[in-house]
Amino acid sequence: MDEATELQPFGIVLNKHESGADLRSLPVAELDELTRKHRVVVLRGLEMLPKEELVEYCREWGKILEWDFGPVLDLEIRDEPQNYLFAKGDVPFHWDGAFASAVPRFFLFQCITAPPAGGGGETVFSDTARVLREASPEDIALWEKMEITYRTDKVEHYGGLVTTPLLGEHPASGERTIRYAEPLDPEQYLNPLFLDVKGVPADQGKAALEDLSTRLHDPAVCYAHEWRDNDIVIVDNHALLHGRNAFRGDSTRHLQRIQIL
């Protein structure tokens, strides 16, 4: 890439100034290393690849998570959405793969159409490894006891029942990480998500998750990506949680997402 700019508090933007270049001009091993180091890699100045060619490129990274609709999810606002992902409201923090057959190492977005400036729809990433580094031993001891069952109806491409410890381990770096999806209130969200905490008393678990949510949303550990047309973003799914800010006014957005195992 011709130019690199580090983001705060994490992430990096790589700008390519060579006309006509696309993802296939970039070494997979180099991008893999950069994504593990910076958590989020934003690529600009590249030509968009058609779906079929994008999938073939991503296969160079590893096996791709396949859904009933195929390997590429078109994330667009719909007139009559059945799932909150396709509505105009916010998307709370979660990790990809909670209800899938396997948890992706990375996911890759390419932005076909970005919202206008000030239109919202930013994707927000939270560095869970940093949250853990800044937590007290007492906090971590409590979180280690917690196991959460998530329940949601299967609408669109995912859903069901899954139980997982609150804390995990990054399979590449060995860092402790947080595997948490925020609850979705049925009064506010389509396809609500319900949580059942085990391992600690109910009142203690409720207070711990409220405290954890505050820490995860601390701007010191979050990067909010404002999309531009043709942005390509590669994300470390094991280290981060992610969500989305609500859209404003009539703004909308079209992303294509692939998950790499």
Accessible surface in RSA format (square Angstrom, percent):
REM  Atomic radii and reference values for relative SASA: ProtOr
REM  Chains: A
REM  Algorithm: Lee & Richards
REM  Probe-radius: 1.40
REM  Slices: 20
REM RES _ NUM      All-atoms   Total-Side   Main-Chain    Non-polar    All polar
REM                ABS   REL    ABS   REL    ABS   REL    ABS   REL    ABS   REL
RES MET A   1    63.82  33.1   7.88   5.2  55.94 133.2   8.09   6.9  55.73  73.8
RES ASP A   2    82.27  57.6  45.21  45.0  37.05  87.6  18.96  44.6  63.30  63.1
RES GLU A   3    84.95  48.8  77.09  58.3   7.86  18.7  31.70  61.3  53.24  43.5
RES ALA A   4    67.30  61.9  34.83  53.7  32.48  73.9  35.17  49.5  32.13  85.1
RES THR A   5    67.97  48.3  64.35  65.2   3.63   8.6  55.50  74.6  12.47  18.8
RES GLU A   6   112.97  64.9  93.10  70.4  19.87  47.3  26.35  51.0  86.62  70.7
RES LEU A   7    35.98  20.0  30.18  21.6   5.81  14.6  32.73  23.0   3.25   8.7
RES GLN A   8   144.33  80.7 124.09  90.7  20.24  48.2  61.77 131.5  82.56  62.6
RES PRO A   9    39.76  29.0  17.17  15.7  22.59  82.1  18.42  15.2  21.34 132.7
RES PHE A  10    20.46  10.2  13.49   8.4   6.98  18.2  20.46  12.4   0.00   0.0
RES GLY A  11     1.76   2.2   0.00   N/A   1.76   2.2   0.00   0.0   1.76   3.9
RES ILE A  12    10.91   6.2  10.91   8.1   0.00   0.0  10.91   7.9   0.00   0.0
RES VAL A  13    10.48   6.9  10.48   9.5   0.00   0.0  10.48   9.1   0.00   0.0
RES LEU A  14     8.20   4.6   8.20   5.9   0.00   0.0   8.20   5.8   0.00   0.0
RES ASN A  15    31.98  22.1  31.98  30.9   0.00   0.0   3.11   7.5  28.87  27.9
RES LYS A  16    32.49  15.8  26.76  16.4   5.72  13.6   0.05   0.0  32.43  34.5
RES HIS A  17   124.79  68.2  90.78  63.1  34.01  87.0  73.88  76.1  50.91  59.2
RES GLU A  18   100.83  57.9  92.16  69.7   8.67  20.6  37.20  72.0  63.62  51.9
RES SER A  19   115.33  97.5  81.97 109.4  33.36  76.8  56.20 119.7  59.13  82.8
RES GLY A  20    51.18  63.1   0.00   N/A  51.18  63.1  27.13  74.5  24.05  53.9
RES ALA A  21     9.22   8.5   0.86   1.3   8.36  19.0   8.85  12.5   0.37   1.0
RES ASP A  22    21.69  15.2  20.08  20.0   1.60   3.8   0.91   2.1  20.78  20.7
RES LEU A  23     0.33   0.2   0.33   0.2   0.00   0.0   0.33   0.2   0.00   0.0
RES ARG A  24   130.30  54.7 100.65  51.3  29.64  70.6  46.79  64.0  83.50  50.6
RES SER A  25    62.21  52.6  26.96  36.0  35.24  81.2  39.34  83.8  22.86  32.0
RES LEU A  26    12.93   7.2   8.15   5.8   4.78  12.0   9.09   6.4   3.84  10.3
RES PRO A  27    76.90  56.0  64.55  58.8  12.36  44.9  76.26  63.0   0.64   4.0
RES VAL A  28    29.10  19.1  24.13  21.8   4.97  12.0  24.13  21.0   4.97  13.5
RES ALA A  29    79.60  73.2  66.18 102.1  13.43  30.5  71.97 101.3   7.64  20.2
RES GLU A  30    84.62  48.6  78.82  59.6   5.80  13.8  32.63  63.1  51.98  42.4
RES LEU A  31     3.02   1.7   3.02   2.2   0.00   0.0   3.02   2.1   0.00   0.0
RES ASP A  32    27.65  19.4  27.65  27.5   0.00   0.0   7.23  17.0  20.42  20.4
RES GLU A  33   124.01  71.2 119.88  90.7   4.13   9.8  40.50  78.3  83.51  68.2
RES LEU A  34    34.13  19.0  34.04  24.4   0.09   0.2  34.13  24.0   0.00   0.0
RES THR A  35     0.00   0.0   0.00   0.0   0.00   0.0   0.00   0.0   0.00   0.0
RES ARG A  36    73.31  30.8  62.83  32.0  10.48  24.9  36.35  49.7  36.96  22.4
RES LYS A  37   149.53  73.0 118.28  72.6  31.26  74.4  75.80  68.2  73.74  78.5
RES HIS A  38    17.92   9.8  15.16  10.5   2.77   7.1   6.60   6.8  11.32  13.2
RES ARG A  39    22.49   9.4  22.49  11.5   0.00   0.0   4.14   5.7  18.35  11.1
RES VAL A  40     0.00   0.0   0.00   0.0   0.00   0.0   0.00   0.0   0.00   0.0
RES VAL A  41     0.00   0.0   0.00   0.0   0.00   0.0   0.00   0.0   0.00   0.0
RES VAL A  42     0.00   0.0   0.00   0.0   0.00   0.0   0.00   0.0   0.00   0.0
RES LEU A  43     0.11   0.1   0.00   0.0   0.11   0.3   0.00   0.0   0.11   0.3
RES ARG A  44    34.78  14.6  34.03  17.3   0.75   1.8  14.52  19.8  20.27  12.3
RES GLY A  45    48.98  60.4   0.00   N/A  48.98  60.4  29.79  81.7  19.19  43.0
RES LEU A  46     5.45   3.0   0.17   0.1   5.28  13.3   1.30   0.9   4.15  11.2
RES GLU A  47    96.70  55.5  94.79  71.7   1.91   4.5  22.56  43.6  74.13  60.5
RES MET A  48    47.59  24.6  26.18  17.3  21.41  51.0  26.18  22.3  21.41  28.4
RES LEU A  49     7.72   4.3   3.94   2.8   3.78   9.5   4.64   3.3   3.08   8.3
RES PRO A  50    73.68  53.7  60.18  54.9  13.50  49.1  72.85  60.1   0.84   5.2
RES LYS A  51    80.09  39.1  75.64  46.4   4.45  10.6  42.37  38.1  37.73  40.2
RES GLU A  52   127.50  73.2 121.88  92.2   5.63  13.4  70.93 137.2  56.58  46.2
RES GLU A  53    68.57  39.4  66.08  50.0   2.49   5.9  26.27  50.8  42.30  34.5
RES LEU A  54     0.00   0.0   0.00   0.0   0.00   0.0   0.00   0.0   0.00   0.0
RES VAL A  55    12.25   8.1  12.25  11.1   0.00   0.0  12.25  10.6   0.00   0.0
RES GLU A  56   106.33  61.0 101.10  76.5   5.23  12.4  46.80  90.5  59.53  48.6
RES TYR A  57     4.18   2.0   1.60   0.9   2.58   6.7   3.20   2.4   0.98   1.2
RES CYS A  58     0.00   0.0   0.00   0.0   0.00   0.0   0.00   0.0   0.00   0.0
RES ARG A  59   106.82  44.8  89.94  45.8  16.87  40.2  39.81  54.4  67.01  40.6
RES GLU A  60   117.12  67.2  84.43  63.9  32.68  77.8  39.49  76.4  77.63  63.4
RES TRP A  61    16.42   6.6   0.08   0.0  16.34  38.4   1.77   0.9  14.65  23.8
RES GLY A  62    25.32  31.2   0.00   N/A  25.32  31.2  24.41  67.0   0.91   2.0
RES LYS A  63   155.30  75.8 139.62  85.7  15.68  37.3  91.53  82.4  63.77  67.9
RES ILE A  64     2.43   1.4   0.00   0.0   2.43   5.9   0.00   0.0   2.43   6.6
RES LEU A  65     8.69   4.8   7.70   5.5   0.99   2.5   8.24   5.8   0.45   1.2
RES GLU A  66    94.60  54.3  70.58  53.4  24.02  57.2  48.37  93.6  46.22  37.7
RES TRP A  67    43.60  17.5  27.51  13.3  16.09  37.8  33.00  17.6  10.60  17.2
RES ASP A  68   124.80  87.4  74.36  74.0  50.44 119.3  54.98 129.4  69.82  69.6
RES PHE A  69    84.12  42.1  43.45  26.9  40.68 105.8  56.18  34.1  27.95  80.0
RES GLY A  70    16.86  20.8   0.00   N/A  16.86  20.8  15.85  43.5   1.00   2.2
RES PRO A  71    29.09  21.2  26.81  24.4   2.28   8.3  26.81  22.1   2.28  14.1
RES VAL A  72    14.00   9.2   5.62   5.1   8.38  20.2   5.62   4.9   8.38  22.7
RES LEU A  73     9.87   5.5   9.51   6.8   0.36   0.9   9.76   6.9   0.11   0.3
RES ASP A  74    33.77  23.7  28.12  28.0   5.65  13.3  16.70  39.3  17.07  17.0
RES LEU A  75    19.00  10.6  17.29  12.4   1.71   4.3  18.12  12.7   0.88   2.4
RES GLU A  76    74.94  43.0  71.77  54.3   3.17   7.6  13.82  26.7  61.12  49.9
RES ILE A  77    40.57  23.1  18.38  13.7  22.19  53.5  18.38  13.2  22.19  60.2
RES ARG A  78    97.85  41.1  87.30  44.5  10.55  25.1  37.38  51.1  60.46  36.6
RES ASP A  79   152.04 106.5 116.42 115.9  35.62  84.2  37.13  87.4 114.91 114.6
RES GLU A  80   149.10  85.6 130.34  98.6  18.76  44.7  49.09  94.9 100.02  81.7
RES PRO A  81    28.15  20.5  19.32  17.6   8.84  32.1  19.59  16.2   8.56  53.2
RES GLN A  82   109.90  61.5 101.77  74.4   8.13  19.4  32.10  68.3  77.80  59.0
RES ASN A  83     0.00   0.0   0.00   0.0   0.00   0.0   0.00   0.0   0.00   0.0
RES TYR A  84    17.11   8.0  16.15   9.2   0.97   2.5   4.59   3.4  12.53  15.4
RES LEU A  85    22.60  12.6  20.52  14.7   2.08   5.2  20.52  14.4   2.08   5.6
RES PHE A  86     0.85   0.4   0.85   0.5   0.00   0.0   0.85   0.5   0.00   0.0
RES ALA A  87    22.23  20.4  20.57  31.7   1.66   3.8  22.23  31.3   0.00   0.0
RES LYS A  88    76.42  37.3  71.30  43.7   5.12  12.2  66.58  59.9   9.84  10.5
RES GLY A  89    36.85  45.4   0.00   N/A  36.85  45.4  32.27  88.6   4.58  10.3
RES ASP A  90    46.74  32.7  44.97  44.8   1.77   4.2  18.46  43.4  28.28  28.2
RES VAL A  91     7.93   5.2   4.00   3.6   3.93   9.5   4.00   3.5   3.93  10.7
RES PRO A  92    16.77  12.2   9.78   8.9   6.99  25.4  15.11  12.5   1.66  10.3
RES PHE A  93     4.66   2.3   3.27   2.0   1.39   3.6   3.27   2.0   1.39   4.0
RES HIS A  94    33.36  18.2  33.36  23.2   0.00   0.0  25.60  26.4   7.76   9.0
RES TRP A  95    11.98   4.8   7.95   3.8   4.03   9.5   6.53   3.5   5.45   8.8
RES ASP A  96     7.55   5.3   4.91   4.9   2.65   6.3   2.66   6.3   4.89   4.9
RES GLY A  97    10.01  12.3   0.00   N/A  10.01  12.3   0.88   2.4   9.13  20.5
RES ALA A  98    18.34  16.9   8.72  13.5   9.62  21.9  10.54  14.8   7.80  20.7
RES PHE A  99    43.20  21.6  11.31   7.0  31.89  83.0  16.87  10.2  26.33  75.4
RES ALA A 100    26.04  23.9   1.41   2.2  24.63  56.0   6.98   9.8  19.07  50.5
RES SER A 101   112.57  95.1  63.24  84.4  49.34 113.7  58.37 124.3  54.21  75.9
RES ALA A 102    40.87  37.6  32.15  49.6   8.72  19.8  40.87  57.6   0.00   0.0
RES VAL A 103    57.45  37.8  42.25  38.3  15.20  36.6  42.25  36.7  15.20  41.2
RES PRO A 104     0.00   0.0   0.00   0.0   0.00   0.0   0.00   0.0   0.00   0.0
RES ARG A 105    55.14  23.2  54.40  27.7   0.73   1.7  33.67  46.0  21.46  13.0
RES PHE A 106     0.49   0.2   0.49   0.3   0.00   0.0   0.49   0.3   0.00   0.0
RES PHE A 107     0.44   0.2   0.44   0.3   0.00   0.0   0.44   0.3   0.00   0.0
RES LEU A 108     0.10   0.1   0.00   0.0   0.10   0.3   0.00   0.0   0.10   0.3
RES PHE A 109     7.53   3.8   7.53   4.7   0.00   0.0   7.53   4.6   0.00   0.0
RES GLN A 110     0.99   0.6   0.99   0.7   0.00   0.0   0.00   0.0   0.99   0.8
RES CYS A 111     0.00   0.0   0.00   0.0   0.00   0.0   0.00   0.0   0.00   0.0
RES ILE A 112    63.63  36.2  50.12  37.3  13.51  32.6  50.73  36.5  12.90  35.0
RES THR A 113    63.81  45.4  63.60  64.5   0.20   0.5  42.78  57.5  21.03  31.8
RES ALA A 114    17.21  15.8   4.70   7.2  12.51  28.5   4.70   6.6  12.51  33.1
RES PRO A 115    15.71  11.4   4.61   4.2  11.10  40.3   4.72   3.9  10.98  68.3
RES PRO A 116    86.74  63.2  71.53  65.2  15.20  55.3  83.66  69.1   3.07  19.1
RES ALA A 117   113.23 104.1  69.67 107.5  43.56  99.1  81.90 115.3  31.33  83.0
RES GLY A 118    61.41  75.7   0.00   N/A  61.41  75.7  36.69 100.7  24.72  55.4
RES GLY A 119     5.92   7.3   0.00   N/A   5.92   7.3   5.26  14.4   0.66   1.5
RES GLY A 120     6.63   8.2   0.00   N/A   6.63   8.2   0.00   0.0   6.63  14.8
RES GLY A 121     0.17   0.2   0.00   N/A   0.17   0.2   0.17   0.5   0.00   0.0
RES GLU A 122    20.85  12.0  20.35  15.4   0.49   1.2   5.77  11.2  15.08  12.3
RES THR A 123     5.60   4.0   5.60   5.7   0.00   0.0   3.29   4.4   2.31   3.5
RES VAL A 124    21.06  13.9  21.06  19.1   0.00   0.0  21.06  18.3   0.00   0.0
RES PHE A 125     0.00   0.0   0.00   0.0   0.00   0.0   0.00   0.0   0.00   0.0
RES SER A 126     0.00   0.0   0.00   0.0   0.00   0.0   0.00   0.0   0.00   0.0
RES ASP A 127     7.63   5.3   7.63   7.6   0.00   0.0   0.00   0.0   7.63   7.6
RES THR A 128     0.00   0.0   0.00   0.0   0.00   0.0   0.00   0.0   0.00   0.0
RES ALA A 129     2.50   2.3   1.43   2.2   1.07   2.4   1.60   2.3   0.90   2.4
RES ARG A 130    66.85  28.1  66.85  34.1   0.00   0.0   9.65  13.2  57.21  34.7
RES VAL A 131     6.07   4.0   2.37   2.1   3.71   8.9   4.73   4.1   1.34   3.6
RES LEU A 132     9.24   5.1   6.54   4.7   2.70   6.8   6.71   4.7   2.53   6.8
RES ARG A 133   152.44  64.0 115.63  58.9  36.81  87.6  76.31 104.3  76.13  46.1
RES GLU A 134   111.26  63.9  75.82  57.4  35.45  84.4  44.98  87.0  66.28  54.1
RES ALA A 135    13.43  12.3   0.00   0.0  13.43  30.6   0.30   0.4  13.13  34.8
RES SER A 136    40.78  34.5  33.21  44.3   7.57  17.4  34.55  73.6   6.23   8.7
RES PRO A 137   105.21  76.7  95.74  87.3   9.47  34.4 100.91  83.3   4.30  26.7
RES GLU A 138   127.39  73.1 117.42  88.8   9.98  23.8  69.83 135.1  57.56  47.0
RES ASP A 139    32.30  22.6  30.76  30.6   1.54   3.6   1.55   3.6  30.75  30.7
RES ILE A 140    43.02  24.5  43.02  32.0   0.00   0.0  43.02  31.0   0.00   0.0
RES ALA A 141    47.18  43.4  43.98  67.9   3.20   7.3  45.06  63.5   2.12   5.6
RES LEU A 142    35.60  19.8  34.18  24.5   1.42   3.6  35.43  24.9   0.17   0.5
RES TRP A 143     3.19   1.3   2.87   1.4   0.32   0.7   0.45   0.2   2.74   4.4
RES GLU A 144    95.50  54.8  65.76  49.8  29.74  70.8  21.83  42.2  73.67  60.1
RES LYS A 145   130.24  63.5 110.68  67.9  19.55  46.6  64.92  58.4  65.31  69.6
RES MET A 146     2.45   1.3   0.05   0.0   2.40   5.7   0.28   0.2   2.17   2.9
RES GLU A 147    69.46  39.9  69.30  52.4   0.16   0.4  12.37  23.9  57.09  46.6
RES ILE A 148     0.13   0.1   0.13   0.1   0.00   0.0   0.13   0.1   0.00   0.0
RES THR A 149    16.79  11.9  15.79  16.0   1.01   2.4  14.15  19.0   2.64   4.0
RES TYR A 150     0.74   0.3   0.74   0.4   0.00   0.0   0.71   0.5   0.03   0.0
RES ARG A 151   126.34  53.0 126.34  64.4   0.00   0.0  42.48  58.1  83.86  50.8
RES THR A 152     7.55   5.4   2.70   2.7   4.85  11.6   3.67   4.9   3.88   5.9
RES ASP A 153   108.58  76.1 100.72 100.3   7.85  18.6  24.38  57.4  84.20  84.0
RES LYS A 154   140.25  68.4 108.94  66.8  31.30  74.5  56.46  50.8  83.79  89.2
RES VAL A 155    43.09  28.4  38.98  35.3   4.11   9.9  43.09  37.4   0.00   0.0
RES GLU A 156    66.18  38.0  30.35  23.0  35.84  85.3  15.72  30.4  50.47  41.2
RES HIS A 157    13.21   7.2   9.02   6.3   4.20  10.7   3.06   3.2  10.15  11.8
RES TYR A 158    34.77  16.2  32.53  18.5   2.24   5.8  29.53  22.2   5.24   6.5
RES GLY A 159    13.52  16.7   0.00   N/A  13.52  16.7   0.00   0.0  13.52  30.3
RES GLY A 160    30.37  37.5   0.00   N/A  30.37  37.5  29.82  81.8   0.55   1.2
RES LEU A 161   125.75  70.0  93.52  66.9  32.23  81.0  93.52  65.7  32.23  86.7
RES VAL A 162    40.69  26.8  35.51  32.1   5.18  12.5  40.69  35.4   0.00   0.0
RES THR A 163    67.14  47.8  39.81  40.4  27.32  65.1  25.61  34.4  41.53  62.8
RES THR A 164    22.93  16.3  22.19  22.5   0.75   1.8   8.17  11.0  14.76  22.3
RES PRO A 165    73.96  53.9  73.41  66.9   0.56   2.0  73.41  60.6   0.56   3.5
RES LEU A 166     0.57   0.3   0.33   0.2   0.24   0.6   0.52   0.4   0.05   0.1
RES LEU A 167    17.66   9.8   4.80   3.4  12.86  32.3   4.90   3.4  12.76  34.3
RES GLY A 168    21.66  26.7   0.00   N/A  21.66  26.7  21.53  59.1   0.13   0.3
RES GLU A 169   119.53  68.6  97.12  73.5  22.41  53.4  22.48  43.5  97.05  79.2
RES HIS A 170     3.51   1.9   2.92   2.0   0.59   1.5   2.12   2.2   1.39   1.6
RES PRO A 171    91.21  66.5  48.96  44.6  42.26 153.6  59.19  48.9  32.02 199.0
RES ALA A 172    58.52  53.8  17.89  27.6  40.64  92.4  26.29  37.0  32.23  85.4
RES SER A 173    68.63  58.0  28.84  38.5  39.79  91.7  39.36  83.8  29.27  41.0
RES GLY A 174    39.91  49.2   0.00   N/A  39.91  49.2  21.19  58.1  18.72  41.9
RES GLU A 175    51.25  29.4  43.10  32.6   8.15  19.4  36.25  70.1  15.00  12.2
RES ARG A 176    97.82  41.1  91.49  46.6   6.34  15.1  47.96  65.5  49.87  30.2
RES THR A 177     2.50   1.8   2.50   2.5   0.00   0.0   0.04   0.1   2.46   3.7
RES ILE A 178     0.06   0.0   0.06   0.0   0.00   0.0   0.06   0.0   0.00   0.0
RES ARG A 179    22.13   9.3  22.05  11.2   0.08   0.2  22.05  30.1   0.08   0.0
RES TYR A 180     4.79   2.2   4.79   2.7   0.00   0.0   0.00   0.0   4.79   5.9
RES ALA A 181     6.10   5.6   6.10   9.4   0.00   0.0   6.10   8.6   0.00   0.0
RES GLU A 182    17.87  10.3  16.17  12.2   1.70   4.0   6.65  12.9  11.22   9.2
RES PRO A 183    71.86  52.4  61.30  55.9  10.56  38.4  61.30  50.6  10.56  65.6
RES LEU A 184     6.17   3.4   4.46   3.2   1.71   4.3   4.85   3.4   1.32   3.5
RES ASP A 185    71.48  50.1  63.06  62.8   8.42  19.9  26.27  61.8  45.21  45.1
RES PRO A 186    76.53  55.8  52.94  48.3  23.59  85.8  53.06  43.8  23.48 145.9
RES GLU A 187   161.41  92.7 125.62  95.0  35.79  85.2  49.78  96.3 111.63  91.1
RES GLN A 188   122.12  68.3  88.58  64.7  33.54  79.8  36.21  77.1  85.91  65.2
RES TYR A 189    28.56  13.3  20.18  11.5   8.38  21.8  14.75  11.1  13.81  17.0
RES LEU A 190    78.85  43.9  72.68  52.0   6.17  15.5  75.69  53.2   3.16   8.5
RES ASN A 191    13.75   9.5   1.13   1.1  12.62  30.4   4.68  11.3   9.07   8.8
RES PRO A 192    33.79  24.6  32.65  29.8   1.14   4.1  32.65  27.0   1.14   7.1
RES LEU A 193    12.69   7.1  11.46   8.2   1.23   3.1  11.46   8.0   1.23   3.3
RES PHE A 194    76.86  38.5  73.66  45.6   3.20   8.3  76.12  46.2   0.74   2.1
RES LEU A 195    42.72  23.8   8.37   6.0  34.35  86.3   9.60   6.7  33.12  89.1
RES ASP A 196    76.33  53.5  73.29  72.9   3.04   7.2  26.19  61.6  50.14  50.0
RES VAL A 197    33.96  22.3  15.56  14.1  18.40  44.3  15.56  13.5  18.40  49.9
RES LYS A 198    94.98  46.3  91.08  55.9   3.90   9.3  85.88  77.3   9.10   9.7
RES GLY A 199    56.22  69.3   0.00   N/A  56.22  69.3  28.20  77.4  28.01  62.7
RES VAL A 200    19.31  12.7   2.44   2.2  16.87  40.6   8.12   7.1  11.19  30.3
RES PRO A 201    86.14  62.8  73.57  67.1  12.56  45.7  85.45  70.6   0.68   4.3
RES ALA A 202    86.34  79.4  68.40 105.6  17.94  40.8  72.89 102.7  13.45  35.6
RES ASP A 203   110.51  77.4  97.46  97.0  13.04  30.8  48.23 113.5  62.27  62.1
RES GLN A 204    80.44  45.0  73.66  53.8   6.78  16.1  27.23  58.0  53.21  40.4
RES GLY A 205     0.12   0.1   0.00   N/A   0.12   0.1   0.12   0.3   0.00   0.0
RES LYS A 206   134.28  65.5 126.53  77.6   7.75  18.5 100.78  90.7  33.50  35.7
RES ALA A 207    57.04  52.4  50.89  78.5   6.15  14.0  52.83  74.4   4.21  11.2
RES ALA A 208     7.89   7.3   0.40   0.6   7.50  17.1   7.17  10.1   0.72   1.9
RES LEU A 209    18.00  10.0  16.84  12.0   1.16   2.9  17.16  12.1   0.84   2.3
RES GLU A 210    98.27  56.4  88.58  67.0   9.69  23.1  47.24  91.4  51.03  41.7
RES ASP A 211    59.10  41.4  52.19  51.9   6.91  16.3  26.81  63.1  32.29  32.2
RES LEU A 212     0.49   0.3   0.49   0.4   0.00   0.0   0.49   0.3   0.00   0.0
RES SER A 213    27.89  23.6  27.80  37.1   0.08   0.2  13.95  29.7  13.94  19.5
RES THR A 214    97.57  69.4  87.54  88.7  10.03  23.9  67.96  91.3  29.61  44.8
RES ARG A 215    67.40  28.3  61.85  31.5   5.55  13.2  29.42  40.2  37.98  23.0
RES LEU A 216     0.00   0.0   0.00   0.0   0.00   0.0   0.00   0.0   0.00   0.0
RES HIS A 217    91.08  49.8  76.12  52.9  14.96  38.3  53.53  55.2  37.55  43.7
RES ASP A 218    62.32  43.7  57.51  57.2   4.81  11.4  13.23  31.1  49.10  49.0
RES PRO A 219   110.64  80.6  99.13  90.4  11.52  41.9 102.61  84.7   8.03  49.9
RES ALA A 220    46.25  42.5  33.94  52.4  12.32  28.0  44.84  63.1   1.42   3.8
RES VAL A 221     3.77   2.5   3.69   3.3   0.08   0.2   3.77   3.3   0.00   0.0
RES CYS A 222    19.11  14.5  10.60  11.8   8.51  20.0   8.99  22.8  10.12  10.9
RES TYR A 223    24.23  11.3  22.96  13.1   1.27   3.3  16.23  12.2   8.00   9.9
RES ALA A 224    48.02  44.1  32.11  49.6  15.91  36.2  32.11  45.2  15.91  42.1
RES HIS A 225     0.80   0.4   0.80   0.6   0.00   0.0   0.31   0.3   0.49   0.6
RES GLU A 226   122.88  70.6 116.13  87.9   6.75  16.1  32.55  63.0  90.33  73.8
RES TRP A 227    15.86   6.4   0.41   0.2  15.44  36.3   0.41   0.2  15.44  25.0
RES ARG A 228   143.99  60.5 140.57  71.7   3.42   8.1  43.97  60.1 100.02  60.6
RES ASP A 229    87.89  61.6  70.33  70.0  17.56  41.5  21.99  51.7  65.90  65.7
RES ASN A 230    68.81  47.5  67.86  65.6   0.95   2.3   7.51  18.1  61.30  59.2
RES ASP A 231     0.97   0.7   0.79   0.8   0.18   0.4   0.10   0.2   0.87   0.9
RES ILE A 232     0.51   0.3   0.51   0.4   0.00   0.0   0.51   0.4   0.00   0.0
RES VAL A 233     0.00   0.0   0.00   0.0   0.00   0.0   0.00   0.0   0.00   0.0
RES ILE A 234     0.02   0.0   0.02   0.0   0.00   0.0   0.02   0.0   0.00   0.0
RES VAL A 235     0.54   0.4   0.54   0.5   0.00   0.0   0.54   0.5   0.00   0.0
RES ASP A 236     1.37   1.0   1.37   1.4   0.00   0.0   0.06   0.1   1.31   1.3
RES ASN A 237     0.43   0.3   0.06   0.1   0.37   0.9   0.37   0.9   0.06   0.1
RES HIS A 238    25.53  14.0  25.31  17.6   0.22   0.6  16.10  16.6   9.43  11.0
RES ALA A 239     0.05   0.0   0.05   0.1   0.00   0.0   0.05   0.1   0.00   0.0
RES LEU A 240     1.79   1.0   1.01   0.7   0.79   2.0   1.01   0.7   0.79   2.1
RES LEU A 241     0.00   0.0   0.00   0.0   0.00   0.0   0.00   0.0   0.00   0.0
RES HIS A 242    13.49   7.4  13.49   9.4   0.00   0.0   7.11   7.3   6.39   7.4
RES GLY A 243     3.34   4.1   0.00   N/A   3.34   4.1   2.39   6.5   0.95   2.1
RES ARG A 244    17.83   7.5  12.37   6.3   5.46  13.0   8.00  10.9   9.82   6.0
RES ASN A 245    56.47  38.9  54.62  52.8   1.85   4.5  10.79  26.0  45.67  44.1
RES ALA A 246    42.78  39.3  35.99  55.5   6.79  15.5  35.99  50.7   6.79  18.0
RES PHE A 247    17.09   8.5   0.94   0.6  16.15  42.0   0.94   0.6  16.15  46.2
RES ARG A 248   128.99  54.2 120.96  61.7   8.03  19.1  59.60  81.5  69.38  42.0
RES GLY A 249    66.22  81.7   0.00   N/A  66.22  81.7  43.17 118.5  23.05  51.6
RES ASP A 250   147.34 103.2 118.60 118.0  28.75  68.0  39.12  92.1 108.22 107.9
RES SER A 251     8.85   7.5   1.65   2.2   7.20  16.6   6.63  14.1   2.22   3.1
RES THR A 252    63.60  45.2  62.82  63.7   0.78   1.9  56.01  75.2   7.58  11.5
RES ARG A 253    15.30   6.4  11.76   6.0   3.54   8.4   1.28   1.8  14.02   8.5
RES HIS A 254    34.46  18.8  34.46  24.0   0.00   0.0  26.39  27.2   8.07   9.4
RES LEU A 255     1.01   0.6   1.01   0.7   0.00   0.0   1.01   0.7   0.00   0.0
RES GLN A 256    15.24   8.5  15.24  11.1   0.00   0.0   0.00   0.0  15.24  11.6
RES ARG A 257    18.42   7.7  17.58   9.0   0.84   2.0   1.58   2.2  16.85  10.2
RES ILE A 258     0.32   0.2   0.02   0.0   0.30   0.7   0.29   0.2   0.03   0.1
RES GLN A 259     4.13   2.3   3.41   2.5   0.71   1.7   1.02   2.2   3.11   2.4
RES ILE A 260     0.05   0.0   0.05   0.0   0.00   0.0   0.05   0.0   0.00   0.0
RES LEU A 261    41.70  23.2  25.84  18.5  15.86  39.9  36.34  25.5   5.35  14.4
END  Absolute sums over single chains surface
CHAIN  1 A    11835.2       9152.9       2682.3       6260.9       5574.3
END  Absolute sums over all chains
TOTAL         11835.2       9152.9       2682.3       6260.9       5574.3
